[in-house]
Amino acid sequence: MAAMKLDSVDPKAEVPFNKKEQPIGNASVQLASVLGVLVRRSIPLTPMDLRNIDYVSKENIWKIATQRFIVPEYFKDYYISKMGTYLKEARSRKAGKVLNVLDNLQWEEREKELENLRPTSMTVNEWEAFVKYVNSSEFRVQRLSMQGFRKKYDTPHTISRQGYARLGAEMQEELKTEEEIERVDLWKKGHKPRKEKGPNPGVVEALKKIEKAQAEHGASSGSSVTDDVLAKTLGETEKTKRLKGLGFGTTRKKIVSQSHYKKIIKECQDSCKAMNDRLLVLEERNLKCVCNKVTHSHRASPTDSNNQTSTSRIVFCNERASTPTPNTSPVSRTNKVQVPVKFKPCKLLSWIKEGGQVVADAEIVETDPEKEIHGYPIGLNCYSVSVITGHVEKAPVFKPTDEHRTLKDAEGGIITWPKDRIVF
């Protein structure tokens, strides 16, 4: 293991993934090579399906691989399925070499060469059973049938073992963009002819169809993988329903599911942004609205986004024009404005009701308006506080989040609260 550099290393290489949950980057190439070596060394070629391999063998391979690489646990099943692919490839290559020996050598020379081909992961009995199976008429017919299917595929790619996922990541890096590369552009790049072999006739014909479709319908005739240029010109594999030009693990169902959840996430993000914009407007208005002994007016809502004058009513703000009345709240409040020290105990007053109703006990955490909480600045006229005990059932927090909607939810957490509704 040490000779193949399969032992533990520090620091470990982190394997990055794209938005389709496909591995990309140099670390993913190294991990694929390591898993291929481990599969060939640890698992005999006799099982026809990786699901027949005992769980311990697959778990040991994964543990060895994670000694060198950092891979999120939820990608473990993905790489377990890739182990099956690597085992199938190793079996196919070994079967080809065995058939070549059986058909071209005889007697002692044949036996000697077959023994040299035996993997270290197989016993003599397992190897003899494998050679017998490969030499059977059933296997030969099946092999010829699969070779015939491969010959019918007239548009082979030229990216070798790189894969479409890594190719797409390279194209994004070359173009210096984070936008997803169009599937048709990936397909064209992946079928670019090599200089030593020249263009493939099937690929040339497919490119003509693609160019014709783009000329008729534009660069992108559809917005999804089921109706874009590539789907309309080349179709899809009916047997497996795999999508062309996207690589291992991407099916129509998976792409549609990801698109659905991306839409939901976008709607939630837009909703949160709109709510935060409204809160910022309210905070700014509250800061500017200094009404003590001054009667003035302002609009009840800001101007709209089209820079047109709002038709909302005018509200006269003269609540404090008269002589201030003494504070009758059971909680005393100081008239002198001072910035409290951190971790100072305080009480939170309701921000939706007049008066001095105490809704929670808390501690001051941060007073700097530019510091962020839950990804957003605290803002002017607010402090961040740590809620110790909430006194009012279902009392709403000032800026709700997915985790904190009421003060009971926020117990033990940090929230934002208007500083004019905090007393000591």
C-alpha positions, 0 to 999 in steps of 0.5 A: 500500500505504501508503495502505491501511496495508498496509506494515510497522508496529511494534509488530505486532498479535498474532492470538489463537486459540481452542482450536479453532485459530480466529482471534479478537479485533480483530487477526483482523478486521484481518488478514482485511480486509488479506488480502481487499484483497491478494487482490483487488489481486494475483490475477486473477479468472479462476482458478476455484481458488486452487490454480491460482495460482502459489506466488509470488503467495500467498507474497508476499501472506503476507509482506506480511500478516506485516509487520503481524501476528504469526501462528504459522507453522503457521497459514499453511495455514489463511490460504492456504485463507482466501485462496481464500474471499476470492477466491471472494467477490470473483469472485461480487460482481464477476460480479453487477455485470457481469451487472447492467451487461450486462442493463441497459445498452447500447452505449457506456454498457455498455462504459464501465461494464464498463471501470470495473469492471475490477480493476487486477489484470487485463489487458484480455484477462483482463477480456474473457475473464472478462466473456465467461464471466460472460455465458455461458449455462453461468455464468448457469444455475450462478448461478441454481442456487446462488441457489436453494440459498441460498433454501432455507436457511431459518435464516440467521444474523445475525452478518454477518462476525463468525463464531461463533469471535469471537462465542464469545470475546465471550460468554466475555468478557461472562460472565467465564469461560474455559469453552467456550460450548455450541454451542446457546447460540452458535447462539441468539445468532448467530440473534438477530433484528435489530430492523429486519428482525424474526424469520425464520420458519425460525429461529423454528421451529428455536428451538421445536424446540431448546426442546422438545428441551431440555425433554425431555432437559435443557440438554445432551442429549449430550456431543459435537457429534454428539449434542447438542441442536443436532445432534438438532434441526437435523442437519448438512450432509450434503454437507460434513459441516460442523458448525453453530454452530462457524464456518469450519474446524471439522469432525467429524473435527477436533473428535473428534481434539482431544477425543482428545488433550485426554483424553491430556493430562489423563491425563498431567497427572493422572499427573504430579500424583500423582507429585509429590504422592508426592514431596512426601510423601517429602520431608516424611517425610525432613525430619521423620525425624531418627533420630540416637540416637532410636528411633521409629516411623512408618507406611510410607505416609501416610493415604489421601485419605478421611481414614481411618486407613491399615492399612499396617505400622508401621516402627521407624526405629532405623538410627542409634540406635547409635553412628555408624560412621565414613564408609568411603566413598572420597569424603570428606563433611563433617559440618558442614552449610553451604549451598554457593555457586552453581556450586560443583563437586560429586559426586552419590551414588546416591539408591537405593543405600546407600554412597558410589557416585558416579554423576555430576559436577555443579555447584550451580545453586540452593539455595532450596527455593522456586525452581522447576525444570521448573515445580515447586519444588525442595523441602526437602532438595534442590538443583538441579544442572547435570549435567556427566558421568554415570558410571553407565549408566541411573542414574535421576534423583531427579525424572524428567521427559519429557526427563530420566529418567537421568543420561545424559539429563540431561548438560548439563541441570538436575535436582533432587538430594537434598542429603544425596546431594551431596558436595564 
